Amino acid sequence: MGEPPPKERPILYKQGDHLPSVVENVFLDNGWEEWQEDSHKEDEWTIAWKCGRFKPSEYTMAKSYQKLNHFPKSGVITRKDTLVRAIRKMRAVHGEVFSFLPQSFILPSEYTKFVHEYSQQDVRDVWICKPADSSRGRKIFLMRDLSELTYDCQFVIQRYMENPLLISGYKWDMRVYVLVTHTHPLKAYIYQNGLIRFSTEKYDLGTLDNKFSHLTNSSINRYGQAFEVPKDTIGAGCKWTFDQLQDYFVRAGWDDRLLWCKIINIINMTLLSLPDAVPKNNCCFELFGFDILVDDQFKPWLLEVNCSPALSVDCRVDDEVKRDLVRDTIAIVMHPRCRELQYPPKKRPPLRRKGQEAREEPEEVELDPMPTGRFDLILPFSEFCEEQTLHLDASGKDSIAAQDAYRNIVLECKELDASFRKWERRDDRPGRAGASCPAAKMFSIDQFNAFSSQLRSIPKKSGLPLRRSARSVPASERRQNDRRLAATSARVHTTEAEGRKTPDGTGERPGAADKVVRPQLVKRADTAREDAKRARAGSQPALRAARDRDAAREAAREQEARTAGKTAAFAEREQGEGGDTPATGSGRPPFGNRFRSPAARRQLPPRVQLPRS
């Protein structure tokens, strides 16, 4: 009798500190075993799961068959301050399509910019302050008065969304789970189920210090007095699933599919910052948690991105969502075809045995779809988009081809956004005219099908010319400089006209204002004009250096003029007394020519050398 086949070795998982129980239960249900440092080799584990970050050495020493649940340097979108910088940079280059993040400032580096924006508002708005690298609602507070602003670390202050869409008077937001399996090329999935998080007290702008009314973090609202109390429409607790939210929309007569189109577009545009920042590593994946807030006009806003969304199970809703979420995540990541293209060639040459002649035409090969559970692929969203991500992967991130491919992907997202806006402005939608509820912003079933086919037929673009770099000055700043220049020129003409009027107001005094008013205002207008030219050129460091040189030159001129006036007054006083200065006998001050202008020094006679006694 032959020997029995050897047993397959179980997959070993390596856990970090505080591994969520739902993750460990999924590992054990799959028949996996925990990696032990004493009984296993150092590189014998297959997947490592941590709530925190991995060390740089762990990324570099990972084998090709091992998986880590975090990307290196993915903090470019998970930290609040770096997310603000990334979206701000994209908006400066690509325009208003990236205006899905509330106006934000990073403290303390942008404190003066925030104070300037705060001083411009006629009515004091509400601002929300968050630590740049914190979670679970810690140290978050709301403020109206600038005197209430206090911080002891890196903070981000955002304009508070004062008009959220409410459900029975309660504020809510969405926790959307997004799985990124690779960044080179970029590949992302969205989970069909997620969490709707509610505040436990009704929304009220009159009580800004009430966290149970303005914050939706479950780690905070679980301690509220109304947490276990059944609330209107919501029930007890503070969480729903996406299916419950959809049922509520159906009962209210709203269609949320256009809303989801916008949310997916926001997620795609946010993830576009990853390939540029994250180094190429085929051993990593990451599950992100996007926090989305919907306002009363059904416009979604991105609040933040979480690198380790909470996977603890506190209630029935958590168990319903998170257990299947982790199971589907592991199934996708560990699948052997995870890295294959989503849009492979339709025809592939068949395998040829030794001595067999090759066929002239390749056979059509139908590949079985990879099981994804309740995950849906959102990036790449078309064959053209996948082609551009491959170009982005093959070229260096600073190459012309990579920039062109990156721009083409953004243009696809911009065309989708433009299609959404165009559809919202159509007059033939149900409830468009005279509708006061958000249902006027939504689709009907038949129109959504027609609109989906219209989006799929968007023409592809390639070979686009290069546009200006990210360091160029945006159009809004150029318009601001032009308005400042026009206002300065208007002040020049107005002040000159007022200066030429005679005392009785009947006529003009020619040249009355030219000696005093005109040089200063013309100099100010010239400075503004030069600033506008430098701003159009996109050279901010050169602009600051030029301003410093102009200020130094102006200070030198004022010092020379002040010195010349003092010297002239001193000479007049000495000549009025009828005597020369005791040191030189030539009418010059005893301290020499240090305080005379260069022109005055050239006109003076040489210094007289007195004989020594």
C-alpha positions in Angstrom: 0.0 0.0 0.0 1.2 3.5 -0.8 1.9 6.1 1.7 -0.9 8.6 2.6 -0.6 12.0 1.1 1.0 14.5 3.4 -1.2 16.9 5.2 -1.3 20.5 4.0 0.2 22.9 6.4 -2.3 25.4 7.8 -1.9 29.0 7.1 -0.3 31.0 9.9 -1.5 34.5 10.9 0.6 36.9 12.8 -1.3 39.3 15.0 -0.3 42.6 16.6 -1.5 44.2 19.8 -5.3 44.3 20.3 -6.4 42.2 17.4 -10.2 42.6 17.0 -12.1 39.5 18.0 -14.1 39.4 14.8 -10.8 39.2 12.8 -9.4 36.4 14.9 -12.7 34.5 14.7 -12.6 34.7 10.9 -9.0 33.4 10.8 -10.0 30.5 13.1 -13.1 29.7 11.1 -10.9 29.3 8.0 -8.8 26.7 9.8 -5.7 29.0 10.3 -3.4 28.9 13.2 -1.7 31.7 15.1 2.0 32.2 14.4 4.1 31.6 17.6 7.6 33.0 17.9 8.8 30.0 19.9 7.5 27.2 17.7 7.6 28.7 14.2 10.2 30.1 11.9 10.5 33.8 11.5 9.2 34.1 8.0 6.7 31.2 8.2 3.6 33.3 8.7 1.3 34.2 5.7 -0.7 37.2 6.8 -0.1 39.9 9.5 -2.9 42.1 10.9 -2.2 45.1 13.1 -4.4 48.0 14.2 -1.3 50.3 14.3 1.5 50.8 11.7 4.2 48.4 10.8 7.8 49.2 11.1 9.7 50.1 7.9 11.9 47.0 8.3 8.7 44.8 8.3 7.8 46.2 4.9 11.2 45.6 3.4 11.7 42.1 4.9 8.3 40.8 3.9 8.3 37.9 1.4 6.3 37.7 -1.8 3.8 35.3 -0.3 3.1 37.3 2.8 0.4 40.0 3.3 0.4 43.1 5.6 -2.9 45.0 6.2 -1.4 48.5 5.9 0.4 50.3 3.1 3.6 52.3 3.9 3.0 56.0 3.9 -0.8 55.7 3.4 -1.0 58.5 6.0 -1.2 60.9 3.1 -5.0 60.4 3.2 -5.5 59.0 6.7 -4.0 61.9 8.6 -6.3 64.9 8.7 -3.6 67.5 8.0 -2.0 65.6 5.1 -5.4 64.9 3.6 -6.2 68.6 3.6 -2.9 69.3 1.8 -3.4 66.5 -0.7 -7.0 67.6 -1.6 -5.9 71.3 -1.7 -3.1 70.5 -4.1 -5.4 68.5 -6.4 -8.0 71.3 -6.3 -5.4 73.9 -7.3 -4.4 71.8 -10.3 -7.6 70.2 -11.5 -10.3 72.7 -10.3 -13.5 72.7 -8.4 -14.2 69.0 -8.9 -12.1 68.4 -5.8 -14.2 70.8 -3.7 -15.8 67.9 -1.6 -13.8 68.7 1.5 -15.0 71.4 3.9 -12.8 74.5 4.1 -9.9 73.6 6.4 -6.8 75.1 8.0 -3.9 73.4 9.7 -2.9 74.8 13.1 -0.5 76.2 14.1 1.2 76.7 10.7 -1.9 78.3 9.1 -3.2 80.2 12.1 -2.8 83.6 10.4 -4.7 82.4 7.3 -7.5 81.2 9.5 -7.7 84.4 11.4 -7.9 86.3 8.1 -10.8 84.1 7.0 -12.5 84.4 10.3 -12.3 88.2 10.2 -14.0 88.3 6.7 -17.2 86.6 7.8 -20.2 88.9 8.5 -22.0 86.4 10.7 -19.9 84.2 12.9 -20.0 80.6 11.6 -19.3 77.5 13.5 -15.9 75.8 13.3 -15.0 72.3 14.4 -11.5 71.6 15.7 -9.9 68.1 15.4 -6.5 66.7 16.3 -4.6 65.9 13.1 -3.7 62.3 14.2 -6.4 61.1 16.5 -9.5 59.0 16.4 -12.8 58.1 18.2 -13.7 61.8 18.7 -11.1 62.6 21.2 -10.3 66.3 21.8 -12.9 67.5 19.2 -14.8 70.7 20.0 -16.9 73.3 18.3 -16.5 77.1 18.5 -17.8 80.4 17.2 -15.6 82.8 19.1 -11.9 83.0 18.3 -11.1 83.2 22.0 -12.4 79.7 22.5 -9.7 78.2 20.2 -7.1 76.3 22.2 -4.8 73.5 21.1 -1.8 71.7 22.4 -0.8 69.7 19.2 -1.2 69.7 15.5 -4.9 70.5 14.8 -7.2 70.8 11.8 -10.0 73.4 12.0 -12.8 72.9 9.5 -15.9 75.0 8.6 -18.7 73.1 10.3 -21.5 71.8 8.1 -24.5 73.6 9.7 -27.1 72.2 7.3 -26.8 68.3 7.5 -29.6 66.1 6.3 -31.4 65.0 9.4 -33.5 61.9 10.1 -36.2 62.7 12.6 -34.1 65.6 13.8 -30.9 63.6 14.5 -27.6 64.1 12.7 -26.0 61.1 11.0 -23.0 60.2 8.8 -21.9 57.2 6.8 -18.9 54.9 7.4 -18.1 53.5 4.0 -15.6 50.6 3.8 -13.1 50.6 0.9 -10.6 47.9 0.3 -7.4 48.8 -1.7 -5.6 45.6 -2.8 -2.8 47.3 -4.8 -1.6 50.8 -5.4 0.6 50.0 -8.5 -1.7 49.7 -10.4 -4.4 51.2 -8.2 -7.3 48.8 -7.5 -10.1 49.5 -5.0 -13.3 47.8 -3.9 -16.3 49.3 -2.1 -18.4 47.3 0.4 -22.1 47.2 -0.3 -22.9 47.3 3.4 -21.7 49.8 6.0 -22.7 51.8 9.1 -25.0 54.8 9.5 -23.9 56.4 12.8 -26.4 58.7 14.6 -26.1 61.2 17.4 -28.2 60.3 20.4 -29.6 63.8 20.9 -31.4 66.0 18.5 -29.4 68.4 16.4 -29.3 71.9 17.9 -26.8 74.7 17.0 -27.6 76.5 20.2 -25.7 74.0 22.3 -22.2 73.6 20.7 -20.8 72.0 23.8 -23.2 69.1 23.6 -21.1 66.3 21.9 -24.1 63.9 21.9 -25.9 66.3 19.5 -23.1 67.2 17.1 -20.8 64.1 17.0 -21.7 60.8 15.6 -18.9 58.7 17.0 -20.3 55.6 18.6 -17.4 55.6 21.1 -18.9 58.9 22.5 -22.6 58.3 22.0 -22.6 55.0 23.8 -22.3 56.9 27.0 -25.2 59.2 26.3 -28.3 59.1 28.4 -30.5 58.5 25.4 -28.4 55.7 23.9 -30.8 52.9 25.0 -33.9 55.0 24.7 -36.0 54.2 21.5 -35.9 57.3 19.3 -38.3 58.3 16.5 -37.6 56.3 13.4 -34.1 55.3 14.6 -35.0 53.1 17.5 -32.6 52.2 20.3 -28.8 52.6 19.9 -27.1 54.8 17.4 -26.3 52.6 14.3 -28.1 51.5 11.1 -26.9 49.5 8.2 -27.0 50.7 4.6 -30.0 48.5 4.0 -32.0 50.2 6.7 -31.0 53.6 5.3 -32.2 52.5 1.8 -35.5 51.4 3.3 -35.9 54.8 4.9 -35.2 56.5 1.5 -37.8 54.3 -0.2 -40.4 55.1 2.3 -39.6 58.8 1.9 -39.8 58.6 -1.9 -36.1 59.3 -2.5 -33.8 57.4 -4.9 -30.2 57.3 -3.5 -28.4 56.0 -6.6 -27.2 59.4 -7.8 -26.0 60.0 -4.3 -23.9 56.8 -4.4 -22.5 57.8 -7.8 -21.2 61.0 -6.2 -19.8 59.1 -3.2 -17.9 56.6 -5.3 -16.5 59.5 -7.4 -15.3 61.2 -4.2 -13.6 58.0 -3.0 -11.9 57.5 -6.4 -10.6 61.0 -6.5 -9.3 60.7 -2.9 -7.5 57.5 -3.6 -5.7 59.0 -6.6 -3.2 60.5 -4.1 -2.0 57.1 -3.1 0.2 56.0 -6.1 2.3 59.2 -5.8 3.0 58.8 -2.1 3.0 55.0 -1.4 6.1 53.1 -2.6 5.5 50.0 -4.8 4.9 47.0 -2.6 3.0 43.9 -3.7 2.7 42.5 -0.2 0.2 45.1 1.3 -3.5 45.8 1.3 -5.6 48.1 3.4 -9.1 48.5 4.5 -10.1 52.2 4.8 -13.1 53.7 6.5 -14.4 56.8 4.7 -16.6 59.1 6.8 -19.2 60.8 4.5 -21.7 63.5 5.6 -24.7 64.4 3.4 -26.2 67.9 3.6 -29.8 68.9 3.1 -29.2 69.3 -0.6 -28.1 65.7 -0.9 -24.5 66.7 -1.6 -21.9 64.3 0.0 -18.9 65.7 1.9 -15.8 63.9 2.9 -14.9 64.4 6.5 -11.9 62.1 7.0 -10.4 58.7 6.1 -9.6 56.1 8.8 -6.6 53.8 8.4 -7.9 51.3 11.0 -11.7 51.5 11.1 -13.1 50.1 14.3 -13.9 46.4 13.9 -15.1 45.8 17.5 -18.6 44.3 17.8 -20.8 46.2 20.2 -24.3 45.5 19.0 -26.3 43.5 16.5 -25.6 45.9 13.6 -21.8 45.6 14.1 -22.0 41.8 14.0 -24.2 41.9 10.9 -21.8 44.2 9.0 -18.2 43.6 10.3 -18.1 39.8 10.3 -19.0 39.5 6.6 -16.8 42.5 5.9 -13.7 40.8 7.3 -14.5 37.5 5.7 -14.9 39.0 2.2 -11.7 41.1 2.7 -9.7 38.0 3.5 -11.2 36.1 0.5 -10.2 38.8 -1.9 -6.7 39.4 -0.5 -5.8 35.7 -0.3 -7.2 34.8 -3.7 -4.4 33.8 -6.2 -5.9 35.9 -9.0 -6.1 39.1 -6.9 -3.5 40.8 -9.0 -5.0 40.0 -12.4 -6.4 42.7 -14.6 -10.1 43.4 -14.3 -10.4 43.9 -18.1 -8.1 41.2 -19.6 -7.8 40.6 -23.3 -10.8 38.7 -24.7 -8.6 36.3 -26.7 -5.6 34.4 -25.5 -3.4 31.9 -27.4 -4.0 28.3 -26.2 -1.3 26.3 -24.6 0.7 24.3 -27.1 2.1 20.9 -26.3 5.5 19.7 -27.6 5.3 18.7 -31.3 1.9 20.3 -31.7 1.5 23.0 -34.4 0.2 26.4 -33.4 -3.3 27.4 -34.5 -3.7 30.4 -36.7 -6.5 32.0 -34.6 -6.4 32.0 -30.8 -9.4 30.6 -29.0 -11.7 32.8 -26.9 -11.0 32.2 -23.3 -13.7 32.9 -20.7 -12.3 33.4 -17.2 -14.3 32.7 -14.2 -15.0 35.9 -12.2 -13.1 36.2 -9.0 -15.4 35.9 -6.0 -15.7 39.2 -4.2 -18.6 38.7 -1.8 -20.4 42.0 -1.2 -17.4 44.0 -2.5 -17.8 45.9 -5.8 -14.9 47.1 -7.9 -14.9 50.9 -8.2 -11.3 51.6 -9.4 -10.5 51.0 -12.2 -14.0 51.7 -13.4 -13.4 51.2 -17.1 -11.0 49.5 -19.5 -9.5 52.9 -20.4 -9.0 53.7 -16.7 -7.2 50.4 -16.2 -5.0 51.1 -19.2 -4.0 54.5 -17.7 -3.2 52.9 -14.3 -0.9 50.5 -16.0 0.9 53.4 -17.7 1.1 55.1 -14.3 2.7 51.9 -12.9 5.2 51.4 -15.7 6.5 54.9 -15.7 8.1 56.9 -13.0 5.9 59.1 -10.9 7.6 62.2 -12.2 7.7 61.2 -15.9 5.7 62.9 -18.6 3.9 59.6 -19.4 2.8 59.2 -15.7 1.6 62.8 -15.5 -0.4 62.3 -18.7 -1.9 59.0 -17.4 -2.7 60.6 -14.1 -4.4 63.5 -15.8 -6.5 61.2 -18.0 -7.9 59.4 -14.9 -8.8 62.7 -13.3 -10.5 63.8 -16.5 -12.6 60.7 -16.5 -13.7 61.5 -12.9 -14.3 65.1 -13.9 -16.5 64.0 -16.8 -18.5 61.8 -14.5 -19.0 64.7 -12.1 -20.0 67.0 -14.9 -22.6 64.4 -16.0 -24.0 64.3 -12.5 -24.3 68.1 -12.4 -25.9 68.2 -15.9 -28.4 65.6 -14.9 -29.4 67.5 -11.7 -30.2 70.6 -13.8 -32.5 68.8 -16.2 -36.1 70.0 -16.2 -37.7 66.7 -17.2 -36.9 64.9 -14.0 -39.8 64.0 -11.7 -40.4 66.7 -9.1 -37.9 69.1 -10.6 -40.1 72.1 -10.7 -41.3 73.6 -7.4 -40.0 70.7 -5.4 -38.7 71.6 -1.9 -37.6 68.2 -0.7 -34.3 66.4 -1.7 -36.3 64.0 -3.9 -35.9 66.6 -6.7 -32.2 65.8 -6.7 -32.8 62.0 -7.3 -33.3 59.6 -10.2 -36.3 57.7 -11.3 -35.7 54.0 -12.1 -36.0 54.3 -15.9 -33.9 57.5 -16.1 -31.2 55.9 -14.0 -30.9 53.0 -16.5 -30.7 55.5 -19.3 -28.2 57.6 -17.5 -26.0 54.6 -16.6 -25.7 53.7 -20.3 -24.9 57.3 -21.1 -22.0 57.2 -18.6 -20.7 54.0 -20.1 -20.5 55.6 -23.5 -18.2 58.4 -22.4 -15.5 58.8 -25.1 -12.0 58.0 -24.1 -9.1 60.5 -24.2 -5.4 59.9 -24.7 -2.4 61.9 -25.8 -3.6 65.0 -24.0 -1.2 67.9 -23.9 0.6 68.7 -20.7 -1.0 71.4 -18.5 0.6 73.5 -15.9 2.2 72.0 -12.9 0.8 72.0 -9.3 3.0 74.9 -8.4 1.3 77.3 -10.8 -1.0 79.9 -9.3 -4.8 79.0 -9.4 -7.2 81.1 -11.3 -8.9 82.3 -8.1 -5.7 83.9 -6.9 -5.0 85.5 -10.2 -8.5 87.0 -10.2 -7.9 88.2 -6.6 -4.7 89.9 -7.6 -6.4 91.6 -10.6 -9.2 92.9 -8.4 -6.6 94.3 -5.9 -4.8 96.0 -8.7 -8.0 97.5 -10.1 -9.0 98.7 -6.6 -5.5 100.3 -6.0 -5.7 102.1 -9.4 -9.1 103.4 -8.5 -7.8 104.8 -5.2 -4.9 106.5 -7.0 -7.3 108.4 -9.4 -9.7 109.3 -6.6 -7.0 110.6 -4.3 -5.4 112.6 -7.1 -8.7 114.2 -8.0 -9.4 115.2 -4.4 -5.9 116.6 -4.0 -6.2 118.9 -7.0 -9.3 120.6 -5.8 -9.0 124.2 -4.6 -10.1 125.2 -1.0 -13.4 126.5 -2.2 -14.1 123.4 -4.2 -14.8 125.2 -7.5 -11.7 124.2 -9.5 -8.5 122.2 -9.5 -5.1 123.1 -8.2 -2.8 121.7 -10.8 -0.1 119.4 -9.4 -1.2 119.9 -5.7 -1.3 116.2 -5.0 1.5 115.2 -7.3 4.3 116.0 -4.8 2.8 114.1 -1.8 0.0 111.7 -2.8 0.9 110.6 -6.3 4.3 109.1 -5.7 3.1 106.9 -2.8 0.0 105.7 -4.5 1.6 105.1 -7.9 4.4 103.2 -6.1 1.7 101.1 -4.4 0.0 100.4 -7.7 3.3 99.5 -9.3 4.0 97.1 -6.5 0.5 95.5 -6.9 1.1 95.2 -10.6 4.4 93.5 -10.1 2.9 91.2 -7.5 0.2 90.2 -10.0 2.8 89.5 -12.7 4.9 87.4 -10.3 1.9 85.5 -9.1 0.9 84.6 -12.7 4.3 83.3 -13.2 3.7 80.9 -10.2 6.9 81.8 -8.3 5.9 82.3 -4.7 9.4 82.2 -3.2 10.6 84.7 -5.8 7.5 86.8 -4.9 8.4 86.9 -1.2 12.1 87.6 -1.9 11.1 90.5 -4.3 8.8 91.9 -1.6 11.6 91.8 0.9 14.0 93.5 -1.5 11.4 96.2 -2.2 10.8 96.7 1.5 14.5 97.0 2.2 15.0 99.4 -0.7 12.1 101.6 0.5 13.5 101.6 4.0 16.9 102.8 2.7 15.2 105.6 0.7 13.3 106.8 3.8 16.4 106.7 5.9 18.3 108.7 3.3 15.6 111.2 3.0 15.4 111.5 6.8 19.1 111.9 7.0 19.2 114.5 4.3 16.6 116.5 6.2 18.5 116.3 9.5 21.7 117.4 7.8 20.2 120.3 6.0 18.6 121.5 9.2 21.9 121.2 11.0 23.7 123.2 8.3 21.1 126.0 8.4 21.4 126.3 12.1 25.2 126.6 12.0 25.1 129.2 9.3 22.5 131.1 11.2 24.9 131.2 14.2 27.6 132.7 11.9 30.4 130.2 12.5 31.9 127.1 11.2 32.0 123.8 13.0 34.9 123.5 15.5 36.2 120.3 13.9 36.6 121.2 10.3 35.8 124.9 9.8 33.9 124.1 6.6 30.3 124.1 7.7 30.1 120.3 7.9 29.0 118.5 11.1 31.7 117.0 13.2 30.5 113.4 12.6 31.3 113.6 8.9 29.1 112.5 6.0 27.5 109.4 7.3 24.0 110.8 7.4 24.1 112.6 4.0 22.7 111.2 0.9 25.2 109.9 -1.8 24.4 112.8 -4.1 25.0 115.3 -1.3 28.3 113.6 -0.4 29.6 114.0 -3.9 28.9 117.8 -3.8 30.9 118.4 -0.6 34.5 119.7 -0.6 37.1 117.3 0.6 37.7 117.0 4.4 40.3 119.5 5.7 43.2 117.9 7.6 44.1 120.0 10.7 47.8 120.1 11.7 48.7 118.3 14.9 49.9 120.4 17.8 
